[in-house]
Amino acid sequence: MHQISVSAIKSARAGRLMGRRVVYLEQTGSTNEVAKELARRRAPEGTIVLAEEQSAGKGRLGRTWTSPPGGSILVSVVLRPLPPVLPHLTMMASLAAARAVQGATGLPAGIKWPNDVLIAGKKAAGILIEAELAGERPRFAVVGIGLNVNFDVRSVPEIPETATSVSLALGHDFPRQELLLALLEELEVAYLSLQAGAPIQREWRARLETLGRWVKVS
């Protein structure tokens, strides 16, 4: 199992936004819940919460995110976006995750609207954005990402057959630390671009795997 080194993350991200503060947990209910509580206590923007295992990982629509210990990247990032940026955070995070997977591993990565990252047409990552508002302004937003890296999703009965992992696609394990650092860098680039008003929709649309295709909704 490829361990994640907090000291190496802090060293690699010194002076950068994403990873300004690192909270590492062996086990937690949900990294998003921890990150939201830190944000309420005025944790600086760019604070990340990492966990080796979640007992109550959350997906969209109340779904759960299942992962064995040490097999995934489970990370939540505290952000304080400008009001116009908030509705675009899912787009930003899915694009950043796809860029990171493809850039680090060489595996072509696509996006399934609204919040899944796909490898070879199967779900490898999910994204959950949670925010709290003060009036119409966001007090903070938390970007939660679960990325299947080094485990055989076929061995977990509750995971659908439409899921995959980086190691399954590659045929061998991949260093989680390397992929995590790539993810933090791509998140920072995409987020700061969005905050500055730069458009990211064109690249996001180019990675959408269901755009222009027939889909079945059940």
C-alpha positions as MATLAB code, in Angstrom:
seq = 'MHQISVSAIKSARAGRLMGRRVVYLEQTGSTNEVAKELARRRAPEGTIVLAEEQSAGKGRLGRTWTSPPGGSILVSVVLRPLPPVLPHLTMMASLAAARAVQGATGLPAGIKWPNDVLIAGKKAAGILIEAELAGERPRFAVVGIGLNVNFDVRSVPEIPETATSVSLALGHDFPRQELLLALLEELEVAYLSLQAGAPIQREWRARLETLGRWVKVS';
ca = [
       0.000    0.000    0.000;
       1.402    3.400   -1.000;
       1.383    5.572    2.112;
       0.592    9.270    2.065;
       3.214   11.477    3.720;
       1.841   14.622    5.319;
       5.325   16.156    5.594;
       5.916   15.566    1.877;
       2.589   17.208    1.022;
       3.411   20.235    3.180;
       6.841   20.520    1.588;
       5.522   20.183   -1.964;
       2.680   22.657   -1.368;
       4.646   25.249    0.635;
       3.539   28.729   -0.343;
       0.633   27.428   -2.408;
      -3.109   27.710   -1.771;
      -4.249   24.081   -1.837;
      -2.593   22.368    1.080;
      -1.895   25.534    3.065;
      -2.999   23.486    6.086;
      -3.190   19.681    6.104;
      -5.373   17.639    8.466;
      -4.644   13.907    8.203;
      -6.906   11.265    9.743;
      -6.519    7.501    9.750;
     -10.285    7.108    9.976;
     -13.241    9.449   10.011;
     -16.928    9.488    9.254;
     -16.691   11.996    6.414;
     -13.863   14.309    5.368;
     -16.493   16.806    4.218;
     -18.002   16.973    7.692;
     -14.578   17.566    9.255;
     -13.755   20.213    6.664;
     -17.062   22.035    7.214;
     -16.451   22.201   10.947;
     -12.940   23.547   10.350;
     -14.344   26.130    7.929;
     -16.849   27.296   10.560;
     -13.855   27.820   12.869;
     -12.261   30.057   10.215;
      -9.776   27.556    8.822;
      -7.802   29.257    6.041;
      -8.835   28.771    2.453;
      -6.938   25.856    0.953;
      -7.097   23.727    4.117;
      -7.330   20.055    3.147;
      -8.664   17.118    5.124;
      -7.289   13.700    4.166;
      -8.430   10.319    5.448;
      -7.296    6.762    4.885;
     -10.789    5.446    5.575;
     -14.315    6.866    5.823;
     -17.159    5.168    7.638;
     -19.801    7.565    6.320;
     -18.413    8.873    3.047;
     -21.060   10.817    1.158;
     -22.044   11.044   -2.477;
     -24.809   12.965   -4.195;
     -28.465   12.361   -3.301;
     -27.590   10.721    0.011;
     -25.561    7.917   -1.540;
     -22.507    6.501    0.239;
     -18.914    6.344   -0.996;
     -17.291    3.009   -0.175;
     -13.533    2.501   -0.001;
     -11.276    0.108    1.910;
      -8.495    1.605    4.049;
      -5.578    2.958    2.066;
      -7.106    2.260   -1.336;
      -8.288    5.698   -2.358;
      -7.682    9.404   -2.222;
     -10.295   10.791    0.168;
      -9.860   14.541    0.398;
     -11.941   17.618    1.157;
     -10.792   21.181    0.513;
     -12.028   24.341    2.239;
     -12.678   27.185   -0.216;
     -14.087   30.685    0.124;
     -15.302   31.399   -3.404;
     -16.698   34.591   -4.855;
     -20.504   34.398   -5.278;
     -20.421   33.936   -9.088;
     -17.940   31.071   -8.713;
     -19.988   28.924   -6.310;
     -22.338   27.382   -8.939;
     -19.338   26.322  -11.022;
     -17.356   24.440   -8.357;
     -18.566   20.984   -9.410;
     -17.513   21.736  -12.980;
     -14.158   23.034  -11.737;
     -13.465   20.061   -9.460;
     -14.447   17.406  -12.009;
     -12.257   19.043  -14.648;
      -9.326   19.280  -12.222;
      -9.693   15.630  -11.201;
      -9.834   14.491  -14.828;
      -6.757   16.559  -15.662;
      -4.884   15.107  -12.671;
      -5.714   11.487  -13.468;
      -4.737   11.839  -17.101;
      -1.650   13.928  -16.412;
      -0.267   11.687  -13.667;
      -1.187    8.239  -14.978;
      -1.548    8.706  -18.732;
      -5.046    7.226  -18.608;
      -7.608    9.184  -20.674;
     -10.141   10.599  -18.224;
     -13.617   11.868  -19.023;
     -16.485   13.436  -17.113;
     -20.035   12.220  -16.646;
     -22.360   15.081  -15.744;
     -22.646   16.323  -13.099;
     -19.893   15.031  -10.845;
     -18.252   11.769  -11.927;
     -14.798   11.245  -13.402;
     -14.557    8.270  -15.730;
     -11.748    6.000  -16.843;
     -12.574    3.770  -19.801;
     -16.222    4.724  -19.389;
     -16.395    3.631  -15.750;
     -16.608    5.775  -12.617;
     -13.291    6.274  -10.868;
     -14.050    9.409   -8.855;
     -16.979   11.277   -7.398;
     -17.276   14.865   -6.239;
     -19.510   16.418   -3.610;
     -19.733   20.179   -3.074;
     -21.271   21.498    0.148;
     -21.569   25.178    1.019;
     -22.933   27.475    3.704;
     -24.296   30.909    2.874;
     -24.549   34.214    4.714;
     -27.438   35.798    2.868;
     -26.500   35.441   -0.784;
     -22.760   35.241   -0.168;
     -20.989   31.929    0.452;
     -19.402   31.754    3.892;
     -17.394   28.812    2.606;
     -17.583   25.826    0.306;
     -16.115   22.363    0.751;
     -15.020   20.338   -2.260;
     -14.996   16.633   -1.434;
     -13.335   14.169   -3.814;
     -13.204   10.404   -3.574;
     -10.855    8.825   -6.126;
     -10.459    5.055   -6.441;
      -6.747    4.373   -6.764;
      -5.357    1.049   -5.561;
      -8.085   -1.444   -4.959;
     -10.165   -3.928   -6.880;
     -13.676   -2.475   -6.861;
     -14.963   -5.879   -7.997;
     -14.170   -7.252   -4.533;
     -16.675   -4.927   -2.824;
     -20.249   -6.140   -3.448;
     -21.910   -2.779   -2.762;
     -19.863   -1.019   -5.463;
     -21.661   -1.064   -8.845;
     -20.179   -2.814  -11.871;
     -19.968    0.592  -13.535;
     -17.063    1.562  -11.234;
     -13.324    1.166  -11.692;
     -10.029    2.271  -10.156;
      -6.700    3.574  -11.402;
      -4.949    0.293  -10.590;
      -7.547   -1.760  -12.456;
      -7.175    0.430  -15.528;
      -3.376    0.402  -15.384;
      -2.960   -3.236  -14.374;
      -0.757   -2.260  -11.415;
      -0.773   -0.026   -8.358;
      -0.013    3.682   -8.647;
       1.506    5.931   -5.931;
      -1.374    7.755   -4.243;
       0.951   10.541   -3.111;
       1.881   11.394   -6.700;
      -1.738   11.439   -7.794;
      -2.817   13.490   -4.770;
      -0.192   16.161   -5.470;
      -1.286   16.298   -9.100;
      -4.897   16.670   -7.956;
      -4.092   19.534   -5.569;
      -2.136   21.343   -8.277;
      -4.910   20.992  -10.855;
      -7.509   22.107   -8.307;
      -5.484   25.208   -7.554;
      -4.993   26.098  -11.222;
      -8.673   25.596  -12.076;
      -9.988   27.371   -8.975;
      -7.783   30.426   -9.303;
      -8.676   30.664  -12.988;
     -12.354   30.545  -12.098;
     -11.941   33.164   -9.359;
     -10.205   35.421  -11.888;
     -13.138   35.095  -14.266;
     -11.473   32.806  -16.808;
     -13.844   30.438  -18.653;
     -13.398   26.700  -18.133;
     -16.641   25.479  -19.682;
     -15.187   24.708  -23.114;
     -12.590   22.258  -21.764;
     -15.147   20.776  -19.366;
     -17.592   20.200  -22.235;
     -14.839   18.595  -24.317;
     -14.391   15.960  -21.604;
     -18.104   15.186  -21.210;
     -18.580   11.585  -22.305;
     -22.385   11.673  -22.558;
     -22.679   14.941  -24.502;
     -24.528   14.287  -27.757;
     -25.167   10.636  -26.907;
     -28.362    8.804  -26.059;
     -28.636    8.014  -22.354;
     -31.119    5.944  -20.358;
     -32.555    7.463  -17.194;
     -34.136    5.114  -14.686;
];
